[in-house]
């Protein structure tokens, strides 16, 4: 059954080869050229193209390896001066490179699904058919599936108690794409608590803090630092330049389309106040950048205080602290080591998505992929997964803006929703409505009436953006209104998920022993 699913999914991906692709396609073609032709000491200095190399060294080496295959197929692909070069062979090669590297993600999904007793096949399907990965990687064009494989391998080995292997997998991931630094605190706290503090069992179930193991800390430090030394060693003399590429804080608070997070709501509130306050006689000095409808990186707030990178960093750290403290104490109990780490990781990913600097819409995948694993392990995890996966995947629609892709986007989202809403609730006993009444006809499985109504609202939003916005002539006067509406509407859903899931994790009932992960 698994082989048939993988075959059909791969065939489905091949259909996308000739479809639209974003500027990321040229980004990666340029990186192929840079790493193929230039010496390593020039990789992070080249500015021939505006799409400069800004990923960590391991990813650069991946591009270097791929460039030799590209050079064999079409030497024009790897010429640095061939900006925006796009032959049929270029498209086929780069698309197929994503499909091929996705097999590593499939293996990692299998390793995670093998850890559960019930819902093994469903977990595997949820992971490999993630519509966000299909949209972002195989249409928009990136390598998130390949990167997510290292995340899933680290989660799988961590759950099995193979702490050093988990640390190595995650260290490799950080040196492939540094955005995963956002979830590094969960790894640090958990590895220190579960691996560096030896714990003695008192009654076979409960545990007690015994002693700190310098030996384990040393081993952990050696394996992690070895990965970083191997990655950054060849670039040690160019470290300041490399770091300036990895952390370009001048890009602005929000990405061009406003990821659906706290800052989308903050920006919307600022714009709303600009409209409302003058009606009360309060004059507002409006700059051009503040009124461009959201499609701008350098956003200057007019009414509310402007936000700096340090503010977002502080808010992100502060928002994670309660979860990290909870993880420290939960990590002392052997009954809960197997899944509460993944829950904390998901919370940290959501905190960074909510408050981080220049968050891209695609970062929602850092939340949805580990949550796909958890959806099979707990009813609350499953319920909130149904909500945020629908909202999160819809929030990616603006990335695929050509009109002819609308049926493709809707088909993928509805297919995924059909699977999740049909099979995830079947793992749990769906509670009856309050007062013993039957659930409403339109009330979605496992979700409350308000939550169901909110998800149905996405249908109205989609209709307005693709039909009414044009028919009413608003596309000429307010061209970026649909983008803002999508960001703000989805931001309410993601915020709701963050609050509910955070509360669930902090108030986790220790009397409920998880049984769906194999011992």
Buried (B, 14 or more C-beta within 10 A) or exposed (E): EBEEBBEEBBEEBEEBBEBBBBEBBBBBBBBBBBBBBBEBEEBBBBEBBEBBBBBBBBBBBBBBEBBEBBBEBBEBBBBBEBBEBBEEEBBBBBBBBBBEBBBBBBEBBBBBBEBBEEBBEBBBBBBBBBBBBBBBBBBBBBBBBBBBBBBBBBBBBBBBEBBBBBBBBBBBBBBBBBBBEBBBBBBBBBBBBBBBBEBEEEEEEEBEEEEEBEEBBEBBEEBBEEBBEBBBEBBEEBEEBBEEBBBEEEBBBBBBBBBBBBBBBBBBBBBEBBEEBEEEEEEEEBEEBBEEBBEBEEBBBBBEEEBEBEBBBEBBBEBBEBBBEBBBEBBBBBBBBBBBBBBBBBBBBBBBBBBBBBBBBBBBBBBBBBBBBBBBBBBBBBBBBBBBBBBBBBBBBBBBBEEEBBEBBBEBBEEBBEBBBEBBBEBBEEEEEEEEEEBEEEBBBBBBBEBBBBBEBBEEBBEBBBEEBBEEEBBEEBEBBBBBBBBBBBBBBBBBBBEBBBEBBEEBEEEEEEEBBEE
